[in-house]
Structure formats: structure tokens, C-alpha cells
Amino acid sequence: MGTELVKRGSGSGVVPGVASALLPGLGQLINGESDKAIGVFAVWVVAGAAFVTSLPLIGGAAAVIAGGTHLYGIIDGYFTGKRKR
């Protein structure tokens, strides 16, 4: 009975999800997915840099990509963390 309570209340996906909210890819790194963590972080950095340094139309598209990558990292970190525990 105590084991079930720990499993339900542990919130094992919360830490990776919050970590990815702070820095995209960090949640994947916490979940042990280093290749995915590098990929998420790299896409976020490149798209963010393109947003900051490019023309308005291209910058808008880069901002959407950076935001989508950030959101993907949060969601993936959370659900992968829940699945692994």
C-alpha cells in the first residue's frame, strides 16, 4: 500500500519538465537522453540566434521554431520522466 502511494504522488515528470522550462534540453538530460538534450538545446539556440539577428519575416518564423522547441522540451521532459519511473 505504501509503494502505490509513493508512485502516485511522486510527480516524477515534474522535475524534468520544470528543468526544461528553465533551459531547453535540461529535462531530457535529467531523463538520461543526452543525444535528445543536445538536439533540443541546439535547435533552440540556433533558432533563438536567428530570431535575434535576422530580418523581421525570418525572425518571426525563427521565434515560432524556438518557442515550439522550448514547449516540446517541457512536454517531452515531463512525459518521458513519468514513463521512466
Stockholm file with secondary structure:
# STOCKHOLM 1.0

chainA/1-85         MGTELVKRGSGSGVVPGVASALLPGLGQLINGESDKAIGVFAVWVVAGAAFVTSLPLIGGAAAVIAGGTHLYGIIDGYFTGKRKR
#=GR chainA/1-85 SS CHHHHHHHHSCTTHHHHHHHHHSTTHHHHHTTCHHHHHHHHHHHHHHHHHHHHSCHHHHHHHHHHHHHHHHHHHHHHHHHHHHHC
#=GC SS_cons        CHHHHHHHHSCTTHHHHHHHHHSTTHHHHHTTCHHHHHHHHHHHHHHHHHHHHSCHHHHHHHHHHHHHHHHHHHHHHHHHHHHHC
//
